[in-house]
């Protein structure tokens, strides 16, 4: 035990010394907790910043709620309580409903790759960066967590099957979507989903990837996950304090943007890889994944498009994003599907 304490102390001293040696020290917070796959990827990339920048830049990444509540992180970044945040913009819908659409553009994408195409080639990065800058933050990267699976205790094979289903869903566009589909949305934190399914408080849940649900034992209760999911992956946004960003050299700015592009690819590929493995394990354990037909997915997209438009009509932020989104989807032939 004594040796373990010594090792921890040495490790802490090395981390502190490393931070002191860097020219630029930044404190970021994630909206994910330490046990999540996505947090481990974020932490790896934050830690790589120092080595990749030849020791010039050091980032400490803190997990969910360790400094601020997730909903307060944009305000915290603007007020320099933290230097940066890694979270879906949907967390900031309390600041403006448009952020809910930006963070969770329900049923817009045919694949996770479409999200990255939109941001890095279709004008998404520029418009969302402009929006964040108005709130005192700078967008420096985006990534995806993998399309969410929907674990369910009952078979949900088409839109009509959602009628009366008690469905866990986060607040914002996704709750509106399930309500349009006839479900009864229930707001619950992710930590309570397993118990809520077990006790019958909910019948199904919009929560995480197939692999994460499998590892947490959710499929022991909810044996009919909808997979692939039916409403697209949320987008994760890496932001930092605008004044601090402006104080960096152009070389350091370019380095950070390019560095976090790598995290986008890593998070996408790893989520897909682990989902494929989890799918095989789930089948062996008697789980029955439900894949929806293109026709039923198209019905969901029609509902979703109404919600996009509704948000855009009531939010300037949402309108800026919506216009760029529609232009991109139209250029890719995705509005007709």
N, C-alpha and C positions, 0 to 999 in steps of 0.2 A: 504494500500500500504506500509506503514511504517513497519507494522508487517511482511509483506511478505519479505521485504528487510532484516529484522533482521533474519528471518528464513533461508534465503539463505546464509547470512553471517555465521550463526552458523553452517549450514551444510558444508560450505566450510572449516571452521576451524576444524570441526570434521574429514573431509577427510584428511586435511593436518596433523593433529595430528596423525591420524592412520598411514599415510605413514611414519612419523618420528619415530613412535614406532617400525616399522618393521625393522628387521636386513637387509633385502634385498629389495630394491625398484627398480621396473622395469617399463619402459615406453614402451608400445606396441601400434601399430597402426593397425587398421582394414582397409580393402578395401571396407567395407560396410558403408552406412550412417545410422544415428541414427534411422530413421523411418523403417528400414528393420527388418523383423522377425529374420533373421540370426544374425544381429548385436546385437539384444537384448539377444540372447542366448550366444553369445560370451562375452558380457558384464557381464552377470550373472556368467559365469564360471570364468572370470578374477577376479570378485569381491569375488567369493568364495575361491579363493586361500588363502587369508589372514586368513579367519576363519579356513579353512581346514589345514593350516600349523601352527595353534596355534599362529598366529600373526607374524610368522617369515618372510613371503614373502608377499609383496604388489605389485600388478600390476595395473597401470593406463592404461585403454584402450581408445585410441582416435579414433574417426570415420574417415571416408574417407577424404583424402587430408588435414586433420587438421594440420599435421606436414610436410608431404611429399606427392608428387604425388605417386599414387599406383605403377607406373612403376619404381620409384626410391627407393622403400622400401628395396629391397635386398641390394642395395648399402648403404642405410642409416643404416641398421642393421650391415653390415660389418664395416662401419666407426664409429659405436657407436653413431650415431645421434639419433637413437632410439634403444632400447634394443631388441625389438622383433617386429614381424609382424604376422598378421593373414590374409592370402590372398591365392588365388589360385596361384600356381607357374606360370601359364600362364601370370600373370602380368609382369614377368621378362623375357619374350621372347626377349626383346631388348638386354639383356645380352647374351642370347644364345637361338636359336630357339628350342632347346631341351626342354626348360622350358615350351614352349607352349604345347608340347605333354604331359609332366608330369602333367600340370594343367588341361588339357582338353583332355583326352584320348578318343576321339570321338568314340562312338559306340562300345566300348570295353566290356561294362558291361551289363549283363542281368538285374541287379538290383543294387540299391545303396549299398546293403549289400556286393556285390562282391568287391567293392572298399575297404571296410574295411578288408575283407578277404585277399585281395592282399597285403595290407600294413602290417597287423598284423600277418599274417600267411604265406604269399606267397613270402616273400623277398622284397616287395616293400619298406617298411620302411628303410631297411638297404641300398638299392641302392640309394634311394633319399636322405637319410641322408649323404651318402658319397659324392654325388654331391653337396649338399648344403655346406658341410664342406670345399670343395675346393673353395667356394666363401665366406668363413669366417662366416658361419652361421651354427647353429645346428638345425636339425629337432626335435621337441619335441612332435608333435601331428598332426593328420590329422582328418578332418571331411568332411561331405558332406552337400550340401545346398538343396538337393532334385532334382530329375530329372527335367530339364527345360521343360515347356510346350511351344508350339509355337503358339501364337495367330495369327490368319489370317483372312482377310476379305473375302477370297475365300476358297472354299473347296479344300484341298490338301490331297488326299487319297492314292496317290502312287508317286513313284519317278518321273515319267514322268510329273506329274502335276506341278513340280517346274520349268519347262521350261519357261524362261522369267520372272519369278516372282521376283519382287523387294523385296529383303529379307534383313532385318537388321541382321547383324551378327558381332560379335567382330572379330578383326584381329587374324590371326593365323590359326590353323588347321580347325576350324569350318567354316571360310570363304572359305577355299579350298574345304571343303566338299560340301557346297551348290553350289559352282561354278561347281564342277563335276556333280552335279545333274541337272545342267542347269539353275540355278537361277542367278540373278544379285545381288551379295552381296553389301550391303551398310553399311559403317561404321558410326554408330551413338552412342552417349552416351545414357545410359538408360533413362536419364531425358528427352530426346527428342522423345522417342518412341511414346507416346500417340499423340502428335501433328503431328508427321510424318505420322502416320496411318490416322489420321483425315483429313489431307490435301492431302492424296494420294501419298505422297513422297515414301512410302513403302506399299507393300501389306500385308506383314507378318513380324514377328519379332522373332528372337531367343532370348528370354528374360525371365528369372526368372521362378518361380513355378506357377502352376495354381492358388494357393491361393493368391499369391502376385499380379498376374495380375488381379484377380478378385477384390481384395481390392482397386486397383488403378484405376478401371473402364475401363481397357483396353478392356474387353469383350463387353463393350457398343458399341464399334466400330468393333472390330475383333471377330466376333461371331462363328468362326470355329477353335478353338484352337486344335492343335494336342496334344492329351493327352491319354495315357502317351506319353512322348516325344520320339524322335527317335534317339537321339545321346548320351545318357548317361549324368549323372550328372558330373559337374566339381568337382575337389578335392580341398579342402581348406587345406593349410599347415600352421602350427604354428611353427615359427622359432624364434631363438634368437641369439644374438651375441655369436660367438664360444668362444672367450676369457672369456666373462662373464660366460658362461656355465661351462667352465673348472675351474672357480674359486669357483663354488658351491661344497658343500660336496656331496658325492655319495648318501646320504639319500635325500638331497634336489633335486638332479637330478632325482632320482627314483620317488619321490613324484610328480614332475611336469609332467613327462611322464604319470604316472598313472592317475593323475588328469584330463588331457586333453583327455584321453580315454573316460571319462564320457561325455565330450562335444560332442564327435563323435556320441555316441548313442542318446543323447538328441536332437541334431540337425536333425538326421535322422528320429527319431520317430515323432518329432513335425511337420516336413515338410509333412510327410505322413498323419498324423492326420488332419492337416489343409487343405491339398489338398482334402481329402475325404469330408470334410464339404463344401468346396468351390465348389466342383463338383455338389453337390446337389443344392446349391444356383444358380449356373450358369444355370443348366437345367431349374429351375423354372423361370429364367429370359429370357428364349428363346435362350440360347446359345446351340450350337450343337457341343460338343466335337467329334473329329475324332480320332478313334483308328485304328492304322495301323495293317495290317496282318503280321504274322511272315515272310511270303515270301517277303514282301516289306521291312521290317526291315533288312532282310538278304542282300538285294541289297545294302542298305546303308552301312552295315558293310564291304562289299567287297570294296566299294569306300574308306572307312575309313582305311582299312588295307593298301591300296596303299599309303595313306598319312602318316601313321605311318612309313612305310618302307622308304619313300622318306626323311622324317625328320631324321631318324636314319642314312641314308647314307650321310647326310650333317652336322651332329652334333655329336661330341663325347659324349656329355651329352645325346642326344637323343638315341644314340646307346646303352649306358649303361642301360638306362631305358627300351628300346625296347626289349633287350635280356631277361631281367627279366620278363617283361610283357608277352612275347610269351611263356616262360617256364610255367608261372602261368596259362595262358589261356589254354594251351595244357593239363596241369595236371587236369584241371576242365572240359575238353571236350568242351570248348567253341569256339575253332578255327573252328570246323566243322559246326557251326551253321550259 
